[in-house]
Amino acid sequence: MTLLDLRGLSVTRRNRPVLHGIGLAVRAGELVGLIGPNGAGKSSLMEAALGLIPFTGTSDLAALDPGHRARRAAYLPQSREIAWPVSVEDLVALGRIPWPGGGRSPADRAAIDAAIARMGLEGFRRRTALRLSGGEQARALIARALAQQTPLLIADEPVAGLDPAQQLACLRLFRALADEGHGILASIHDLGLAARFCTRLVLLAEGRVLADGPPDQVLQDALMRRAFGIITRRIDTPDGPAILPV
Ligand SMILES: Nc1ncnc2c1ncn2[C@@H]1O[C@H](COP(=O)(O)OP(=O)(O)OP(=O)(O)O)[C@@H](O)[C@H]1O
């Protein structure tokens, strides 16, 4: 089942074209890693797909009315802003706004508890979210997105600011969600983590899709040189490949 379908999607920001005719689909069961250099247009692509910024072309998600959209896709923005001094539990409960129940129905409680447990935040639930460390706040915001219980998750650099163990835990969780039938589009700068956990990679450079396919196919030397201007070394380990920029 296709959960996101972008066709000919173009974005102009401050009179400068930043995305050029992007075609991209995310299906149930896929963890799609969006990789590419700084400024390639990854965040713009996600924002346009969600209908948060103007674009030309089509996004089936952006075409939905806001209620349907919020029940189709949860979004973890790159900026980890928490506006009010709410508890972690109340922050996570905000993910239930699109659903009937107002955050207080048994289904809401179950979704909130499950999201808190999946992000290992049980010990933080009564803490004020603004007074957590940056990485703990990031995990609380991921939990908010999980509580939304949408088929699609769009996550902009979800592992930024997380320690190595939490990065692994987060991507393991995302892969488990994909294996359970969710579709996930996540931008990610760590090519090794992208190679290990993603079912598919989309390489974006200068606002265009340079490659879209299985990680091995996308992480080729020539494409890495072209997109990032780097040479990479691949080390195969029993836990999957490690990709080192050298
Ligand atoms: N609010 C904005 N107004 C004007 N231009 C913007 C805005 N946000 C981003 N841009 C420009 O759009 C281009 C794409 O930026 P975008 O944030 O989508 O890239 P990115 O691939 O997500 O980068 P990064 O890896 O650094 O997060 C960049 O040239 C950037 O300067």
The ligand as an SDF file (V2000), in Angstrom:
LIG
                    3D

 31 33  0  0  0  0  0  0  0  0999 V2000
   12.8640   29.0730    5.3810 N   0  0  0  0  0  0  0  0  0  0  0  0
   13.6760   29.1580    4.3250 C   0  0  0  0  0  0  0  0  0  0  0  0
   13.7320   30.2500    3.5600 N   0  0  0  0  0  0  0  0  0  0  0  0
   14.5390   30.3370    2.4930 C   0  0  0  0  0  0  0  0  0  0  0  0
   15.3520   29.3410    2.0740 N   0  0  0  0  0  0  0  0  0  0  0  0
   15.3470   28.2290    2.8000 C   0  0  0  0  0  0  0  0  0  0  0  0
   14.5300   28.0710    3.9500 C   0  0  0  0  0  0  0  0  0  0  0  0
   14.7450   26.8540    4.4570 N   0  0  0  0  0  0  0  0  0  0  0  0
   15.6650   26.2650    3.6700 C   0  0  0  0  0  0  0  0  0  0  0  0
   16.0330   27.0870    2.6680 N   0  0  0  0  0  0  0  0  0  0  0  0
   17.0110   26.8130    1.6030 C   0  0  0  0  0  0  0  0  0  0  0  0
   16.5270   25.6860    0.8620 O   0  0  0  0  0  0  0  0  0  0  0  0
   17.6070   24.8360    0.5080 C   0  0  0  0  0  0  0  0  0  0  0  0
   17.2920   23.4370    1.0070 C   0  0  0  0  0  0  0  0  0  0  0  0
   17.2810   23.4800    2.4290 O   0  0  0  0  0  0  0  0  0  0  0  0
   16.7990   22.2360    3.2840 P   0  0  0  0  0  0  0  0  0  0  0  0
   16.7220   22.6700    4.6960 O   0  0  0  0  0  0  0  0  0  0  0  0
   15.6010   21.6540    2.6520 O   0  0  0  0  0  0  0  0  0  0  0  0
   18.0410   21.2430    3.0700 O   0  0  0  0  0  0  0  0  0  0  0  0
   18.4410   19.9320    3.8550 P   0  0  0  0  0  0  0  0  0  0  0  0
   18.8400   18.9300    2.8210 O   0  0  0  0  0  0  0  0  0  0  0  0
   17.3710   19.5350    4.7870 O   0  0  0  0  0  0  0  0  0  0  0  0
   19.7340   20.4000    4.6620 O   0  0  0  0  0  0  0  0  0  0  0  0
   20.3860   19.9340    6.0650 P   0  0  0  0  0  0  0  0  0  0  0  0
   21.0110   18.5860    5.8050 O   0  0  0  0  0  0  0  0  0  0  0  0
   21.4140   20.9810    6.3180 O   0  0  0  0  0  0  0  0  0  0  0  0
   19.3040   19.9030    7.0890 O   0  0  0  0  0  0  0  0  0  0  0  0
   18.8600   25.4120    1.1310 C   0  0  0  0  0  0  0  0  0  0  0  0
   19.5630   26.0970    0.1200 O   0  0  0  0  0  0  0  0  0  0  0  0
   18.3400   26.3620    2.1730 C   0  0  0  0  0  0  0  0  0  0  0  0
   19.2200   27.4760    2.3380 O   0  0  0  0  0  0  0  0  0  0  0  0
  1  2  1  0
  2  3  1  0
  2  7  2  0
  3  4  2  0
  4  5  1  0
  5  6  2  0
  6  7  1  0
  6 10  1  0
  7  8  1  0
  8  9  2  0
  9 10  1  0
 10 11  1  0
 11 12  1  0
 11 30  1  0
 12 13  1  0
 13 14  1  0
 13 28  1  0
 14 15  1  0
 15 16  1  0
 16 17  2  0
 16 18  1  0
 16 19  1  0
 19 20  1  0
 20 21  2  0
 20 22  1  0
 20 23  1  0
 23 24  1  0
 24 25  2  0
 24 26  1  0
 24 27  1  0
 28 29  1  0
 28 30  1  0
 30 31  1  0
M  END
$$$$
